[in-house]
Amino acid sequence: MDTTTRSKAGQKPSRIKAASALFLTQIVAAVINLPVTILLARSLGPSEYGEYQLLNRISLIAVSVICFGYPHAIAWAANRSSGRREDRSIVRLLIFVSLAGGLVMAMIAVVLHELGFHPGGSSAWLAFGLFPLFNLFSANVINFFRGKLEASGIATVKLTQALSWLVFCLVLVFTDQLSVTTAAFSMVASQIISATAGLASMGLRGLLHGRRDSTDTRAITSFSVRVFPGLAIRDLNAYLDQIVIAIFLSTRDLGLYAVAVSLTTSLALLSGPVINTVQPLIQSVHETERASAIARAYAATLIVIGIPATMLAASAPWIAPIIYGQEFSSSIFLIQILCAAALFDALNSCAHGALLGMNRPGRSSWSSSLGLVASILLWFLLLPPLGTAGAAVTSIVAYLIVQMFMFSSLKTVLRVGVWTLVVMILRAIPATFMDIFWHAIGLITKRSRRVASQSNVKREVDKT
């Protein structure tokens, strides 16, 4: 075996290991966030929880608009960076776009407040006005480390945010101080802490000071411009339904719908790790390996999302009343519908990440645009007769339309037939399942060995 072949063979396990660590880190953060939604729903009740969700969704849409596609462009640039000096230039751009975008949104929030627009209360609205500033910075830091496939950097930011938010909410619940306003401020406080942790993490890596090489900011901006429409429209598809429910139905209806969304969040939040893992992975592999890599990514998505979605839909009649209380029992049917929507959303995230990894963000944007148009039409048709169930059904149909067009784009870029790609995905499922199974067993075994080793050391110390 020559040196080149040996080098490539050595890179593959390392890349897979890094991608697995990246995915698992984001899954842990998603799981930590789930108890927070339960605490908020049980403490606030349907109406106030609906108010909180309305504020949260408005702020997330604001972040999606003001980020202008830079988070994914930063991940793309970090993956292509030639060294530490160029990394420092990317970090400098990261800080600038985060501050600029966040301050713009904060000023817009203040202006709207002065004009009398502050749903959820004056203080809560101003708190969420600060949310984009710190959330955008944290997102850009995470995406820089994502481009590098550095799970430790991502874990520092995401887990710090998730754990601090959980601690704040627990304190508010036990002191009987949890309200829409205090929940808003606790969310912003957790974002400030995670942004500080991200800044410290970059400082420890020597990315904030030192000599820099000029990077092609025009190329990064060009990528962000192309990826921005798809990301913005995808976020509108994910969040706009809740705003529409609050406007045309009521905040109580939104609270009931949001509970269904929050429970399926344990599935939907996995979509973020899917796209964040697939993009740098596909970007790193050789063109001849992309079709098989995408097939494995689809297979992993079907396994990781499909199995829990089926289990959650089947157990929803028992789980929902226990977790949220009897007043949310009418959310059971919505949960079951949204479980199917979560699977299609995850498949869309997989396809979106693959298209970004192949430098085809425009195709993803076009597919997402068609999904948004379908959503708007279906809201007008289904909301009046079906209410919140109409919004849930709309999610399934819109996600399915997006997947059809994204899958068509993948087979065009890869230059393979539709059925060829489908067969590759189906054939990859058994092997991928076993890979996931043995990787999980390996993590458990490694943990057990570490605990046993520590126990042996302790016994030896005690003997001494």
C-alpha positions in Angstrom: 0.0 0.0 0.0 1.4 3.4 -1.0 1.6 6.4 1.3 -1.4 8.2 -0.3 -3.7 5.1 0.0 -2.6 4.5 3.6 -3.3 8.2 4.5 -6.8 8.1 3.0 -7.5 4.8 4.8 -6.4 6.3 8.1 -8.5 9.4 7.6 -11.9 7.6 7.2 -12.2 6.1 10.7 -11.0 9.4 12.2 -13.6 11.3 10.2 -16.4 8.9 11.1 -15.3 9.0 14.8 -15.3 12.8 14.7 -18.8 12.9 13.1 -20.2 10.4 15.6 -18.8 12.5 18.5 -20.3 15.7 16.9 -23.7 14.0 16.5 -23.8 12.6 20.0 -22.8 15.9 21.6 -25.7 17.7 19.9 -28.1 14.8 20.9 -27.1 15.2 24.6 -27.8 19.0 24.4 -31.2 18.3 22.8 -32.1 15.8 25.5 -31.2 18.3 28.3 -33.4 20.9 26.7 -36.5 18.6 26.8 -37.1 18.9 30.6 -37.1 22.7 30.3 -40.1 22.6 27.9 -41.9 20.3 30.4 -41.2 22.6 33.3 -42.5 25.6 31.3 -45.6 23.9 30.1 -46.6 22.5 33.5 -45.9 25.7 35.4 -47.3 28.2 32.9 -50.4 26.4 31.6 -51.7 26.4 28.0 -52.4 30.1 27.7 -49.1 31.5 29.2 -47.1 28.8 27.6 -48.6 29.9 24.3 -47.5 33.5 25.0 -44.0 32.3 25.7 -43.9 30.2 22.6 -45.1 33.1 20.5 -42.2 35.3 21.7 -39.7 32.4 21.3 -40.8 31.7 17.7 -40.7 35.4 16.8 -37.1 35.7 18.1 -36.0 32.5 16.3 -37.4 33.8 13.0 -35.5 37.0 13.7 -32.3 35.1 14.2 -32.9 33.1 11.0 -33.3 36.4 9.0 -30.5 38.4 10.6 -27.9 35.5 10.4 -28.1 35.8 6.6 -26.7 32.3 6.2 -23.4 33.1 7.8 -23.4 30.2 10.4 -23.3 27.5 7.6 -21.0 29.7 5.5 -18.6 29.8 8.5 -18.7 26.1 8.9 -18.0 25.7 5.2 -15.0 28.1 5.4 -13.6 26.5 8.6 -13.7 23.2 6.9 -11.7 24.6 3.9 -9.2 26.6 6.1 -5.5 26.1 5.4 -4.3 26.8 8.9 -4.5 28.6 12.2 -3.8 32.0 10.7 -6.7 31.7 8.3 -8.9 30.4 11.2 -8.2 33.6 13.1 -9.5 35.7 10.1 -12.7 33.6 10.0 -13.2 34.1 13.7 -12.8 37.8 13.3 -15.5 37.8 10.6 -17.6 35.6 12.9 -17.5 38.1 15.7 -18.2 41.1 13.4 -21.3 39.6 11.7 -22.6 38.3 15.1 -22.4 41.8 16.7 -23.7 43.6 13.7 -26.7 41.3 13.3 -27.6 41.1 16.9 -27.4 44.8 17.5 -29.7 45.5 14.5 -32.3 43.1 15.8 -32.1 44.6 19.3 -32.7 48.1 17.9 -35.7 46.8 15.9 -37.1 45.2 19.0 -36.8 48.5 20.9 -38.5 50.5 18.1 -41.4 48.0 17.9 -41.7 48.2 21.7 -42.0 52.0 21.5 -44.6 51.7 18.8 -46.7 49.6 21.2 -45.9 46.1 19.8 -44.8 43.9 22.6 -46.8 40.6 22.8 -46.3 38.7 26.1 -45.6 41.8 28.0 -43.1 44.7 27.9 -40.3 43.2 29.9 -40.5 39.8 28.2 -40.5 41.4 24.8 -37.3 43.4 25.6 -35.7 40.3 27.0 -36.2 38.4 23.8 -35.0 41.5 21.9 -31.6 40.7 23.3 -31.8 37.0 22.5 -30.6 37.3 18.8 -27.4 39.0 19.8 -26.1 36.2 22.0 -27.8 33.4 20.2 -26.2 34.4 16.9 -22.8 34.6 18.4 -23.1 31.1 20.0 -24.5 29.7 16.7 -21.5 31.1 14.8 -19.0 29.7 17.3 -20.7 26.3 17.2 -20.6 26.3 13.4 -16.9 27.2 13.3 -16.2 24.2 15.4 -18.6 22.1 13.4 -16.6 22.9 10.3 -13.5 21.6 12.1 -15.4 18.5 13.3 -14.4 19.5 16.9 -17.0 18.0 19.2 -15.3 19.4 22.3 -15.7 23.0 21.2 -19.4 22.4 20.3 -19.9 20.7 23.6 -18.5 23.6 25.6 -21.1 26.0 24.0 -24.2 23.8 23.6 -24.0 22.0 27.0 -23.2 25.2 28.9 -26.3 26.8 27.4 -28.6 23.7 28.0 -27.4 23.1 31.5 -27.6 26.7 32.7 -31.1 27.1 31.2 -32.2 24.0 33.0 -30.7 25.2 36.3 -32.4 28.6 36.0 -35.8 27.1 35.3 -35.5 24.7 38.2 -34.7 27.5 40.6 -37.6 29.5 39.3 -40.0 26.6 39.7 -38.9 25.8 43.2 -39.1 29.4 44.3 -42.5 29.8 42.6 -41.2 32.7 40.4 -41.6 31.1 37.0 -43.6 33.4 34.6 -43.4 34.4 30.9 -41.1 37.3 31.9 -38.7 35.3 34.1 -38.6 32.4 31.6 -37.6 34.9 28.9 -34.8 36.4 31.1 -33.6 32.9 32.0 -33.4 32.0 28.3 -31.3 35.1 27.5 -29.1 34.6 30.6 -28.3 31.0 29.4 -27.4 32.4 26.0 -25.1 35.0 27.5 -23.3 32.2 29.5 -22.9 30.0 26.4 -21.6 32.9 24.3 -19.0 33.7 27.0 -18.0 30.0 27.1 -17.6 30.0 23.4 -15.4 33.1 23.5 -13.3 31.6 26.2 -13.0 28.3 24.2 -11.7 30.2 21.2 -9.3 32.2 23.4 -7.8 29.0 24.8 -7.3 27.7 21.2 -5.4 30.9 20.3 -8.0 32.0 17.8 -8.6 35.5 19.2 -5.0 36.9 19.1 -2.0 36.4 16.9 -1.1 36.8 13.2 -3.8 36.3 10.6 -3.8 35.4 7.0 -6.4 37.2 4.9 -9.3 34.9 4.0 -11.6 35.3 1.0 -14.5 37.0 2.7 -16.2 37.4 -0.7 -16.3 33.6 -1.1 -17.8 33.2 2.4 -20.4 35.9 1.8 -21.2 34.4 -1.6 -21.9 31.0 0.1 -24.0 32.7 2.8 -26.1 34.5 0.2 -26.8 31.3 -1.6 -27.6 29.3 1.5 -29.6 32.0 3.2 -33.0 31.7 1.3 -33.2 28.0 2.0 -32.3 28.3 5.7 -34.7 31.2 6.2 -37.6 29.5 4.4 -36.8 26.2 6.3 -37.1 28.1 9.6 -40.3 29.8 8.5 -41.7 26.3 7.8 -40.7 25.2 11.2 -41.8 28.2 13.3 -44.4 30.2 11.3 -47.3 27.7 11.9 -47.2 28.6 15.7 -47.4 32.3 15.0 -50.3 31.7 12.6 -52.1 29.7 15.2 -51.6 32.5 17.8 -53.0 35.1 15.3 -56.0 33.2 13.8 -56.9 30.9 16.7 -55.7 31.8 20.3 -52.7 31.6 22.6 -54.4 28.7 24.4 -54.6 26.8 21.1 -51.0 27.7 20.6 -50.1 26.3 24.1 -51.8 23.0 23.3 -50.1 22.8 19.9 -46.7 23.9 21.4 -46.9 21.1 23.9 -47.2 18.6 21.1 -44.3 20.3 19.3 -42.2 20.3 22.5 -42.7 16.6 23.1 -41.8 15.8 19.5 -38.9 18.2 20.1 -37.1 15.1 21.4 -37.3 14.0 17.8 -37.3 17.3 15.9 -34.2 18.6 17.7 -32.4 15.6 16.3 -32.8 17.3 12.9 -30.3 20.0 13.8 -27.6 17.4 14.7 -28.3 15.6 11.4 -27.7 18.6 9.2 -24.8 19.8 11.3 -23.1 16.4 11.0 -23.9 15.6 7.4 -22.6 18.9 5.9 -19.0 18.7 7.0 -18.9 14.9 6.5 -20.0 15.1 2.9 -17.8 18.1 2.3 -14.8 16.1 3.5 -15.3 12.9 1.5 -14.1 12.4 -2.1 -16.6 12.9 -4.9 -16.5 9.1 -5.7 -17.6 8.4 -2.1 -20.4 10.9 -1.8 -23.3 8.7 -3.0 -22.5 5.9 -0.5 -21.9 8.5 2.2 -25.3 10.1 1.6 -27.0 6.7 1.5 -25.5 5.9 5.0 -26.6 9.4 6.2 -30.1 8.7 5.1 -30.0 5.2 6.6 -28.8 6.6 9.9 -31.5 9.3 9.9 -34.2 6.7 9.3 -32.9 4.6 12.2 -32.1 7.4 14.7 -35.4 9.3 14.1 -37.8 6.7 12.7 -37.6 4.2 15.6 -38.1 6.8 18.4 -40.9 8.5 16.4 -42.8 5.3 16.0 -42.4 4.5 19.8 -43.5 8.0 20.8 -46.5 8.0 18.6 -47.7 4.7 20.0 -47.1 5.7 23.6 -48.5 9.3 23.4 -51.9 8.5 25.0 -50.1 7.5 28.2 -47.0 9.7 28.2 -48.6 13.1 27.4 -51.0 13.3 30.4 -48.3 12.1 32.8 -45.7 14.6 31.6 -47.8 17.7 31.0 -51.0 17.0 33.0 -54.6 16.3 32.1 -55.3 19.8 30.8 -53.0 18.9 27.8 -54.8 15.6 26.9 -56.2 17.1 23.7 -52.6 17.4 22.4 -52.3 13.6 22.1 -53.6 13.4 18.5 -51.4 16.4 17.5 -48.3 14.6 19.0 -49.0 11.5 16.9 -49.3 13.6 13.7 -46.2 15.6 14.5 -44.1 12.4 15.1 -44.5 11.6 11.3 -43.7 15.3 10.5 -40.5 15.0 12.6 -39.3 12.1 10.5 -39.8 14.0 7.2 -38.2 17.1 8.7 -35.1 15.0 9.7 -34.9 13.5 6.2 -35.0 17.1 4.8 -32.2 18.1 7.2 -30.2 15.2 5.9 -30.7 16.2 2.3 -30.1 19.8 3.1 -26.8 19.0 4.8 -25.8 16.8 1.8 -26.5 19.6 -0.7 -24.6 22.1 1.4 -21.7 19.7 1.6 -21.6 19.4 -2.2 -21.8 23.2 -2.5 -25.4 23.2 -3.9 -27.2 25.4 -1.4 -29.4 26.9 -4.2 -31.1 23.6 -4.8 -32.0 23.3 -1.2 -33.4 26.9 -1.1 -35.6 26.2 -4.1 -37.1 23.0 -2.5 -37.7 24.9 0.8 -39.5 27.7 -1.1 -41.9 25.3 -2.6 -42.6 23.8 0.9 -43.3 27.3 2.3 -45.8 28.1 -0.5 -47.5 24.7 0.1 -47.7 25.5 3.8 -49.3 28.9 3.3 -52.0 27.5 1.0 -52.8 24.6 3.3 -53.1 26.8 6.3 -55.9 28.8 4.6 -57.5 25.5 3.6 -57.1 23.4 6.7 -57.0 25.8 9.7 -60.7 26.9 9.6 -62.2 23.4 9.5 -59.6 21.4 11.5 -58.0 24.0 13.8 -54.6 23.0 15.3 -54.9 19.5 13.6 -54.9 21.3 10.3 -51.5 22.9 11.2 -50.1 19.5 12.1 -51.3 17.9 8.8 -49.8 20.9 6.9 -46.4 20.2 8.4 -46.4 16.6 7.1 -47.5 17.6 3.6 -45.1 20.5 3.3 -42.1 18.4 4.6 -43.0 15.6 2.1 -43.0 18.1 -0.8 -39.6 19.5 0.2 -38.2 16.0 0.5 -39.4 15.0 -3.0 -37.6 18.0 -4.6 -34.5 17.7 -2.4 -34.2 14.0 -3.3 -34.5 14.8 -6.9 -31.7 17.4 -6.6 -29.5 14.8 -4.9 -29.9 12.2 -7.6 -29.2 14.9 -10.2 -26.0 16.2 -8.5 -24.8 12.6 -7.8 -25.7 11.5 -11.4 -27.5 8.4 -10.2 -31.1 7.2 -10.8 -33.8 7.7 -8.2 -34.3 4.0 -7.7 -30.5 3.4 -7.6 -30.2 5.9 -4.7 -33.3 4.4 -2.9 -31.7 0.9 -3.2 -28.4 2.2 -1.9 -30.2 3.7 1.2 -32.2 0.5 1.8 -29.0 -1.7 1.5 -27.2 0.7 3.9 -29.8 0.4 6.7 -28.6 -3.0 8.2 -24.9 -2.2 8.2 -25.6 1.3 9.5 -27.8 -0.1 12.3 -25.1 -2.5 13.3 -22.5 0.4 13.2 -24.7 2.5 15.5 -25.3 -0.5 17.8 -21.7 -1.5 18.2 -20.6 2.2 18.5 -23.1 2.5 21.5 -21.8 -0.7 23.0 -18.3 0.5 22.6 -19.1 3.7 24.4 -20.7 1.8 27.3 -17.9 -0.7 27.5 -15.3 2.1 27.4 -17.1 3.9 30.2 -17.3 0.6 32.2 -13.6 0.0 31.8 -12.8 3.6 32.9 -15.0 3.2 36.0 -13.4 -0.2 36.8 -9.9 1.3 36.3 -10.7 4.2 38.6 -12.0 1.7 41.2 -8.8 -0.3 41.0 -6.7 2.7 41.4 -8.7 3.8 44.5 -8.4 0.4 46.1 -4.6 0.4 45.5 -4.4 3.9 47.1 -6.5 2.8 50.1 -4.1 -0.2 50.6 -1.1 2.1 50.5 
